[in-house]
Amino acid sequence: MVCYPFLSEYEYKKCGLNIVSEPEFTLFAEDIENPMKFAKKIASVYQKSNQTIYDKMVGDVYITCRKHFEVIKEPNNDMTIPYSELRVYPDGISISDIGSIVTAYFSGIKQSIFVSREEEVKQIVQNISNKFDDEGLYLKGRNFIINSNKKMK
């Protein structure tokens, strides 16, 4: 918060101070002189500052995103699944290698990959994107969209 105890809101705007601080986070002379305005301003700032900011992820979107971005271990599975893998392909990458990367990625294993050509990066990205499409998960802007018409496997 910013406090201008000797400036009214009108003078604040006239001086161009609104580019320095937002009016809802600024105390003006009239706010300080009036206990009700003062309390309302403080309460408003407190409320705005203490709200958790998150995207609503419910139902299928939540379940699908967790499936694709979190490691889920089966309780009866004795096999250890690594958190991440480092893969280096200095002499080119094969379709089989890309398939292994995509499979590992979708099983929840973080992939750090070094390749020798930009085209290989594009191939990997395209294959991951295709897999998301196959799974019915699409990115539209910054939002995930679930395709409810996806064929069940």
C-alpha positions as CSV (number, residue, x, y, z in Angstrom):
1,M,0.0,0.0,0.0
2,V,1.0,3.6,-0.6
3,C,-0.1,6.5,1.6
4,Y,-0.4,10.1,0.5
5,P,-1.7,11.8,3.7
6,F,-1.6,15.3,2.2
7,L,-3.1,14.5,-1.2
8,S,-6.7,14.0,-2.1
9,E,-7.7,11.4,-4.7
10,Y,-8.3,14.2,-7.2
11,E,-4.8,15.7,-6.7
12,Y,-3.3,12.2,-6.9
13,K,-4.9,11.8,-10.4
14,K,-4.1,15.3,-11.4
15,C,-0.4,14.8,-10.6
16,G,-0.3,11.5,-12.5
17,L,0.5,9.4,-9.5
18,N,-1.9,6.8,-10.7
19,I,0.9,5.3,-12.8
20,V,2.9,4.8,-9.6
21,S,0.2,3.1,-7.5
22,E,-3.3,1.8,-8.0
23,P,-6.1,3.8,-6.3
24,E,-7.5,0.7,-4.5
25,F,-4.0,0.2,-2.9
26,T,-3.5,3.9,-2.1
27,L,-4.6,5.8,1.0
28,F,-5.5,9.4,0.3
29,A,-6.1,12.4,2.7
30,E,-9.9,11.8,2.7
31,D,-9.3,8.1,3.6
32,I,-7.2,9.0,6.6
33,E,-9.6,11.7,7.8
34,N,-12.6,9.4,7.7
35,P,-12.3,6.3,10.0
36,M,-15.0,4.4,8.0
37,K,-13.3,5.1,4.6
38,F,-9.9,4.1,6.2
39,A,-11.3,0.8,7.6
40,K,-13.0,0.0,4.3
41,K,-9.8,0.7,2.3
42,I,-7.6,-1.4,4.6
43,A,-10.2,-4.3,4.6
44,S,-10.5,-4.2,0.9
45,V,-6.7,-4.4,0.4
46,Y,-6.5,-7.2,2.9
47,Q,-9.2,-9.2,1.1
48,K,-7.7,-8.7,-2.3
49,S,-4.2,-9.6,-1.1
50,N,-5.1,-12.7,0.8
51,Q,-7.1,-14.6,-1.8
52,T,-5.6,-17.6,-3.3
53,I,-5.2,-17.3,-7.0
54,Y,-5.7,-20.5,-8.9
55,D,-7.3,-21.9,-12.0
56,K,-10.4,-23.9,-11.3
57,M,-9.7,-27.5,-12.2
58,V,-12.6,-29.8,-11.5
59,G,-14.0,-33.1,-12.7
60,D,-12.5,-34.5,-15.8
61,V,-10.0,-31.6,-16.3
62,Y,-8.5,-32.2,-12.9
63,I,-8.3,-36.0,-13.2
64,T,-6.8,-35.8,-16.8
65,C,-4.2,-33.2,-15.9
66,R,-3.1,-35.1,-12.8
67,K,-2.8,-38.2,-14.9
68,H,-0.6,-36.5,-17.4
69,F,1.5,-34.3,-15.2
70,E,1.9,-36.3,-11.9
71,V,3.5,-39.6,-11.3
72,I,1.0,-42.1,-10.0
73,K,2.4,-45.2,-8.5
74,E,0.4,-48.4,-8.3
75,P,0.3,-49.7,-4.8
76,N,1.2,-53.3,-5.8
77,N,3.9,-52.3,-8.3
78,D,7.4,-53.2,-7.0
79,M,9.1,-51.6,-10.0
80,T,10.9,-48.4,-9.2
81,I,9.9,-45.6,-11.6
82,P,12.5,-42.8,-11.8
83,Y,11.4,-39.2,-11.3
84,S,13.4,-38.1,-14.4
85,E,15.5,-39.3,-17.2
86,L,18.4,-37.6,-19.0
87,R,18.6,-38.6,-22.7
88,V,21.4,-37.5,-25.0
89,Y,21.3,-38.1,-28.8
90,P,24.4,-36.5,-30.4
91,D,24.1,-38.6,-33.6
92,G,20.4,-38.2,-34.3
93,I,17.2,-39.6,-32.8
94,S,15.1,-42.4,-34.2
95,I,11.4,-42.9,-34.3
96,S,11.8,-45.6,-31.7
97,D,13.7,-43.2,-29.4
98,I,10.9,-40.6,-29.7
99,G,8.3,-43.3,-28.9
100,S,10.3,-44.2,-25.8
101,I,10.4,-40.5,-24.8
102,V,6.7,-40.1,-25.3
103,T,5.8,-43.3,-23.4
104,A,8.1,-42.3,-20.5
105,Y,6.7,-38.8,-20.4
106,F,3.1,-39.9,-20.3
107,S,3.9,-42.4,-17.5
108,G,5.0,-39.4,-15.4
109,I,8.8,-39.4,-15.9
110,K,10.3,-36.0,-16.5
111,Q,12.4,-35.9,-19.6
112,S,15.6,-33.9,-20.1
113,I,16.6,-34.4,-23.7
114,F,19.6,-33.2,-25.7
115,V,19.5,-33.6,-29.5
116,S,21.8,-32.2,-32.2
117,R,19.2,-30.6,-34.5
118,E,16.2,-28.3,-34.0
119,E,14.1,-30.5,-36.3
120,E,14.5,-33.3,-33.8
121,V,13.1,-31.1,-31.0
122,K,10.1,-30.3,-33.3
123,Q,9.6,-34.1,-33.9
124,I,9.5,-34.8,-30.2
125,V,7.1,-31.9,-29.5
126,Q,4.8,-33.0,-32.3
127,N,4.7,-36.5,-31.0
128,I,3.9,-35.4,-27.5
129,S,1.2,-33.0,-28.9
130,N,-0.3,-35.9,-30.9
131,K,-0.4,-38.1,-27.8
132,F,-2.3,-35.3,-26.0
133,D,-4.7,-35.2,-28.9
134,D,-5.1,-39.0,-28.8
135,E,-5.8,-38.7,-25.0
136,G,-8.4,-36.0,-25.7
137,L,-6.5,-33.2,-23.9
138,Y,-6.1,-29.9,-25.9
139,L,-4.5,-26.6,-25.1
140,K,-6.6,-23.6,-26.1
141,G,-4.8,-20.4,-25.2
142,R,-3.8,-21.0,-21.6
143,N,-6.6,-23.4,-20.8
144,F,-6.9,-27.2,-21.1
145,I,-9.9,-28.5,-22.9
146,I,-11.1,-32.1,-22.6
147,N,-12.7,-33.7,-25.6
148,S,-15.7,-35.6,-24.3
149,N,-16.1,-37.3,-27.7
150,K,-12.8,-39.1,-27.3
151,K,-12.9,-42.8,-28.1
152,M,-12.5,-44.9,-25.0
153,K,-9.7,-47.4,-25.2
